[in-house]
Amino acid sequence: MAEAPFKVDGDVVAALRNAIRDCSDRGLAYASKWASELLCSLPPTKRMPEPPVVMQPAFHTSTPARSRSPRPSMSFALETPARTTADTIHQLQARHPDATSLQGRPPEVLQQEAEWEAEDADHLAMAKTFMEAKEFLRVIHWLRPCRSSKAAFLRVYSQYLESEKKAQREWYKLEKTREQPPEPVNTSLHQLLDLVNNATDPWLLFLKTVFLCRLSRREEAIESAILSIAQYPWNWSAWVALGDCLCDGDELSSLLPLLPIPASHPLVLMFQVKTLNSLNSPSDNELALCDRLLSEDFFPRSMWIMALRGNVLYYLHDFTAAETQFRRILAIDPYRVDEIDILSNILYVTENSTALSKLAHDYLAIDKDRPEICCIIGNYYSLRAEHEKAVKYFRRATQLDRTYLAAWTLMGHEYVEMKNSHAAIEAYRKAVDVNRKDYRAWYGLAQAYELLSMHQYALYYYQHATALRPYDVRIWQAQGMCYEEMGRLREAIECLRRALIGADPQETVIHLKLAKLHDELDEYAEAAAYHRRIVEVCRAAQKPVPEWSKSAVYVARYHVHHGGGDLVLARQYLEFIATSNAEEVNQANELLRRYLPTATMKQARAASEGIAAAGTT
């Protein structure tokens, strides 16, 4: 039975409004902003509540009538209530027998929580102001006697944030010393995990996911995240935490059937695209999912989904379409900073210096202390070949946000341009420490070690990069060249053959390199096959003869000197060259005169025709 198509309706609008409030109350600003953007992307007709039906009572009493359909504002209740239609009930059925189903908490638990939350209301309001002021110790102190799950969340979350601040301070004290670890070490994670180990509240389960993921207990973290999502699907921070537990697209594919909501739900679609973007491996399928999410049935004006689509196009190297997508976002909201650094990367790659200059100028006036804006300015100076200034701004971005991966990677690129391999290696290592799943840092490390002629090290990092990005043509080519430098031609050939899997069918550079390697191994038949492919591609594309003349001459020599035996093909290729303006004209004429005179060709053609005729009788 096929899944019923999902449509955004009043229940989804109510769930988003609840998510905005609930996430904001708990200090989850990112999730609250995400829900706000989604809600406001809906047409006003969908966001407007339906007018109440006024019923004329048949009789009058002194007791006022109760509201017909009260909606409790309990933040801990399941915010996407089940609907009554058969199609929707089918939508909520899990696709895998082991999948967790959407579940609310028992009514008696909800009632108890409502009472405790009412008792804690004043303390919770005060704690929220302390959270906004980043006074986490005061939050912990004042919520200690409170009993509600919301108070417990704020208390544990504040302990976590305070411990992170302490870890950062200790880490910076060791800066530029050998004792400094690659990243800050939070020694309180095990104690924090003990506080939520037996939690059943969806928000505390989200914190449990974060702690388990930080402790590299991925399987337990995934289980906890799924349980949290099953009770409260619209906490986007829980989905992000779940995505952080995944290492590659195969793990994502295995996880999707186990989710508590169906594949047609927008949350699952957004999670899939966002996770593959973070793994730098989206495909045309994710582009189609973004188009679906931006349809009238979902969120047609969502800037967040538009940015998601722009990222997909960027990773697919469709820079023109990606720039167009980001321009649409700027037309809606010219002050949106999130993902604007991706647009600056696109303008840098396409060498659009005028547009990049304007972008840097406009956003510098908005906020010079955002890491994304520092990256825009760094890209601007890099395009102007002012690499020292570019490094200054990329470093400033890392000072504002130590986990800002793009800045570390771009800084490494700048040091490579400055021929400072050791500084480049340090920057790339910082990027790897931030996110070991990003292939660009591994690829950068490999290139930096190649500059130092340390090919064995470079090979190690290239292998990491290809494991993360198995169909990236550029990385396989670079790894093949590394093997060639080491004199390991067989491995170089294997790498270049892997590169062909993801290459353009009209590609000729890799074929030319493969032909050269086979020739060096005296494998003339294989070399001639690649050269012939080059000739066929170039002729089909109607490229000028000088672009493929060397390959044509090689094929001819193979058939004349190395036992290929197809003299008709050899003469055909040589005649093309002899009547062109290519450098190989003299070689072609010499081969025709000495080895392929007209009489010989008549005999060869007659022999080939005779063999063909014999085959038909």
Disulfide bonds with the S-S distance in Angstrom:
none
